């Protein structure tokens, strides 16, 4: 029988192992975030980069080929200006350099399923991954569990009350 205490111990051990896996600088440098002021909610660039890194680790993807990803977190009103109706990923090419980069549009309140599946779609395209629906579901589920176990210590605030 699994007790609540056993679950807590497991989550602490699991979280410690997760935090020991620092996001490599190259991954952080390849993820950009732009939020419109009226976008509901907020998503941290570090959290997105950590999710991307976990997806890459899980699938043993080459760190030398991390794709460039620009994430746009916008309100529905802003998304409608450019004809985006929901959270989507797009491939783009820089006009001057010709380099490929990816856009991930998160419309409205950022949902874990949107950014994780969007980044996985980008990885599939960038690395030419061929996955069965079952393999894809397993990858997405593992990434969601790891993302859910992530806690930003800044959310606890300063215990001294000073800033």
Phi and psi in degrees as a GROMACS rama.xvg file:
@    title "Ramachandran Plot"
@    xaxis  label "Phi"
@    yaxis  label "Psi"
@TYPE xy
-92.1738  124.116  UNK-2
-97.8537  167.995  UNK-3
-62.235  -36.963  UNK-4
-62.6791  -42.9832  UNK-5
-61.3596  -41.9793  UNK-6
-63.2732  -42.0908  UNK-7
-64.5  -44.3557  UNK-8
-61.3724  -44.9607  UNK-9
-59.9678  -45.8497  UNK-10
-64.4253  -38.2509  UNK-11
-64.6598  -44.6225  UNK-12
-64.1327  -42.3035  UNK-13
-63.3875  -45.5193  UNK-14
-64.8688  -39.5108  UNK-15
-61.3001  -44.3088  UNK-16
-63.6884  -38.5533  UNK-17
-64.8399  -45.5407  UNK-18
-69.3903  -24.088  UNK-19
-68.5177  -21.9205  UNK-20
-87.2361  84.1568  UNK-21
-68.0639  142.218  UNK-22
-69.3909  123.808  UNK-23
-61.2671  145.298  UNK-24
-53.7742  -36.358  UNK-25
-62.2473  -34.3629  UNK-26
-69.7874  -45.533  UNK-27
-58.8655  -38.706  UNK-28
-72.7514  -14.9451  UNK-29
-100.69  0.33836  UNK-30
-116.454  121.213  UNK-31
-117.853  150.773  UNK-32
-131.88  133.934  UNK-33
-129.496  122.676  UNK-34
-115.672  135.843  UNK-35
-77.8597  145.58  UNK-36
-58.3217  -26.5921  UNK-37
-95.6259  6.85003  UNK-38
-70.2556  130.611  UNK-39
-73.2653  143.027  UNK-40
75.226  -172.498  UNK-41
-155.368  146.562  UNK-42
-132.62  134.449  UNK-43
-83.2214  136.772  UNK-44
-57.2422  -40.1549  UNK-45
-61.2158  -39.6619  UNK-46
-66.6641  -41.245  UNK-47
-64.6455  -43.7986  UNK-48
-63.9417  -39.1307  UNK-49
-64.4736  -39.7803  UNK-50
-64.9258  -42.4882  UNK-51
-60.7837  -45.916  UNK-52
-61.6215  -42.4603  UNK-53
-63.9457  -39.6107  UNK-54
-61.8474  -41.9417  UNK-55
-67.0473  -43.7836  UNK-56
-60.33  -46.9494  UNK-57
-58.3356  -34.9022  UNK-58
-102.255  4.8907  UNK-59
55.6987  48.78  UNK-60
-88.4269  147.879  UNK-61
-66.3892  121.63  UNK-62
-65.1964  -24.2507  UNK-63
-70.9597  -14.4122  UNK-64
-115.278  26.3944  UNK-65
-57.8409  125.258  UNK-66
-72.3115  153.756  UNK-67
-82.5439  126.212  UNK-68
-130.095  126.09  UNK-69
-108.276  120.78  UNK-70
-104.963  123.993  UNK-71
-105.962  114.183  UNK-72
-104.246  110.067  UNK-73
-132.604  163.063  UNK-74
-77.7414  166.998  UNK-75
-62.1336  -35.6159  UNK-76
-63.606  -44.7428  UNK-77
-67.8255  -41.5404  UNK-78
-60.565  -36.574  UNK-79
-66.642  -24.8413  UNK-80
-61.5816  -36.7486  UNK-81
-104.722  9.18382  UNK-82
80.1912  21.5647  UNK-83
-93.9872  125.75  UNK-84
-100.493  -23.6924  UNK-85
-154.479  -179.321  UNK-86
-67.5136  124.28  UNK-87
-145.005  162.965  UNK-88
-113.62  148.632  UNK-89
-139.465  150.603  UNK-90
-98.7565  137.574  UNK-91
-134.875  162.826  UNK-92
-127.79  129.837  UNK-93
-66.1667  127.474  UNK-94
-57.8362  -43.3091  UNK-95
-83.4611  -42.1057  UNK-96
-93.4207  -23.2325  UNK-97
79.8202  0.700663  UNK-98
-70.7501  143.243  UNK-99
-84.0615  137.896  UNK-100
-139.199  165.569  UNK-101
-117.127  145.944  UNK-102
-113.829  135.427  UNK-103
-123.816  115.803  UNK-104
-98.4698  120.963  UNK-105
-109.66  112.022  UNK-106
-102.959  126.597  UNK-107
81.4331  -157.735  UNK-108
-57.5845  126.233  UNK-109
-67.3104  126.085  UNK-110
-108.389  134.796  UNK-111
-52.4934  -45.1074  UNK-112
-61.9726  -34.1094  UNK-113
-69.2431  -48.7139  UNK-114
-74.7338  -32.5299  UNK-115
-70.7766  -46.811  UNK-116
-68.4111  -33.9228  UNK-117
-63.8127  -44.4428  UNK-118
-67.7846  -35.572  UNK-119
-65.5517  -39.8016  UNK-120
-60.9157  -41.4657  UNK-121
-62.8433  -43.95  UNK-122
-63.6483  -39.711  UNK-123
-58.7553  -45.21  UNK-124
-68.9223  -47.8416  UNK-125
-64.9312  -39.4275  UNK-126
-99.9202  -2.10629  UNK-127
65.7124  37.8195  UNK-128
-73.2284  137.723  UNK-129
-115.566  112.919  UNK-130
-128.404  142.224  UNK-131
-73.1621  160.814  UNK-132
-56.3695  -36.695  UNK-133
-67.5569  -43.3176  UNK-134
-61.7099  -43.3433  UNK-135
-62.2984  -44.968  UNK-136
-59.8948  -41.8983  UNK-137
-64.5029  -43.337  UNK-138
-61.5564  -46.8879  UNK-139
-64.4222  -39.7594  UNK-140
-65.2906  -43.2437  UNK-141
-62.9038  -42.2066  UNK-142
-64.0773  -38.54  UNK-143
-66.16  -40.7132  UNK-144
-63.5455  -45.4377  UNK-145
-64.3374  -41.2697  UNK-146
-64.7173  -39.2792  UNK-147
-66.8345  -28.6637  UNK-148
-79.9691  -7.97097  UNK-149
-81.5103  128.574  UNK-150
-122.685  130.031  UNK-151
-86.6984  114.531  UNK-152
-61.5966  -22.7211  UNK-153
-65.2362  -22.083  UNK-154
-70.1015  -16.8471  UNK-155
-80.8467  -15.0643  UNK-156
77.671  177.663  UNK-157
-87.9394  115.323  UNK-158
-64.5949  -19.7276  UNK-159
-83.3664  -15.0432  UNK-160
85.441  -5.78896  UNK-161
-95.7207  152.973  UNK-162
